[in-house]
Amino acid sequence: MNKTTFAILTLLFNNLGIPCFIQGNAKSGILRIVLNFVTCGIIGFINFIMGIILAIEIFKMTDEEFEEKKGTLTKGIPA
């Protein structure tokens, strides 16, 4: 998946854990979905804001930096 597509999906669907599923970390993606429901959307809102920040960082990266950090981009985001 290219950098632009991943950044757009992160921007739109980070609260649903889609970037985690794309990177092969299904456990974290499922945990985000469950915590989103359990906390009545509070964690989802936080993940949405963090997704905006992460998408901006991805857009700033070069293609080489993106390929280097590909598997670890969603680390540090709640759930």
C-alpha positions in Angstrom: 0.0 0.0 0.0 1.4 3.4 -0.9 1.9 6.2 1.5 -1.0 8.5 0.4 -3.6 5.7 0.6 -2.4 4.7 4.1 -2.4 8.3 5.3 -6.0 8.9 4.0 -7.2 5.6 5.6 -5.5 6.6 8.8 -7.1 10.1 8.7 -10.6 8.7 8.1 -10.7 5.4 10.0 -8.1 5.4 12.7 -10.8 5.3 15.4 -12.0 1.9 13.9 -8.5 0.4 13.9 -8.2 0.1 10.1 -4.5 1.1 10.1 -3.8 -1.7 12.6 -5.5 -4.3 10.4 -3.6 -3.0 7.3 -0.2 -3.3 9.2 -1.1 -6.9 10.2 -1.8 -6.2 13.9 -5.4 -7.5 14.1 -5.3 -7.8 17.9 -4.7 -4.0 18.3 -7.4 -3.3 15.8 -10.0 -5.4 17.5 -9.0 -3.9 20.9 -9.6 -0.4 19.5 -13.1 -1.4 18.3 -14.0 -3.0 21.6 -12.7 0.0 23.7 -14.5 2.4 21.4 -17.8 0.7 22.3 -17.0 0.1 26.0 -16.0 3.8 26.6 -19.0 5.1 24.6 -16.7 6.6 22.0 -14.2 8.4 24.2 -11.3 6.3 23.1 -12.6 6.5 19.5 -12.5 10.3 19.7 -9.0 10.2 21.1 -7.9 7.8 18.3 -9.6 10.1 15.7 -7.5 13.1 16.9 -4.4 11.0 17.0 -5.2 9.7 13.5 -5.2 13.3 12.2 -1.8 13.9 13.7 -0.4 10.6 12.4 -1.8 11.3 8.9 -0.1 14.7 8.8 3.2 13.0 9.9 2.8 10.4 7.2 2.2 13.1 4.5 5.4 14.8 5.6 7.5 11.6 5.3 9.4 10.6 2.3 8.7 7.3 0.6 11.8 5.8 2.1 10.9 6.9 5.6 7.5 5.5 5.2 8.8 2.1 4.1 11.2 2.0 7.0 8.6 2.8 9.6 5.7 0.9 8.0 5.0 -1.7 10.7 5.3 0.7 13.7 3.3 3.7 12.6 0.3 3.1 15.0 2.4 2.5 18.1 1.6 4.8 20.9 -2.0 5.4 19.9 -4.5 4.3 22.6 -5.4 0.6 22.2 
